């Protein structure tokens, strides 16, 4: 059985959705404020990096990867 308490979902044409009990740190080891769910930018266009601000919609970002068995 898969543990769904902590998970990362790759949204089609959008951000990574991270949910659960986790911590995010910058390159210097400083922790970002803890939240139960965050959206991380994949397109590189966000003005709130590493978090998504919806810029992928205007920027035309397209990516819909699928897991393979």
N, C-alpha and C positions, 0 to 999 in steps of 0.2 A: 504494500500500500504506500502511496506517495504522501509525504508530509506536506500539507498545504499551509502550515503555519507561517512559513517563510517562502516567498516565491518571487520570481522575476518573470514578467510577461513582456514579450516583444510585440508592441502594438503595430499593426499594419500602417505604414507611412507615417509613423509617429514615434513617441518616446518609449523608453523602457519603463514599465510600471513595476516598482518594487514594493512589496507588502510584507508586513510581519514585524518581528523583533530583530532589527539590524542597526548597524552604525555605518555612517559614511564619513571618511576622512579625506582631507586634502593631501597634497604631496608632502607637506610639512608635518603631517600627523595631527593637525588640528581637526577636531570633530565638528561636523555640521550639526545644527539643532536636530534632535531626534524627533521623528514623526512615524506614524503607523504606516503611511503610504507616501511615496514620492514618485515623481516622473522625471527621469533623466533624459537629457537631450541626446538624440542620435544624429541630428542633421547638421549640427555645428552652427546654426543660425541664431540660437537663443541669446538674448541679452542677459539672461539669468543663469548662465552655465555654472555648474553642471546640470541645472534644472531646466526643464522645458517651459517655455513661455508661449507656445503655440505658433512660433515662427515657421515651423515646418509646413503649415498650411499655405501660407503666402509664398514660401520659397519653392514649392513644388517638390518637396522631398518624397521620394518613392523608394520603399524597401518593404518587402513582405516575405521574409525568410520563413521557411517551414522546417520543423525538425524531421530528420530522417531516421528510420529504424536501423 
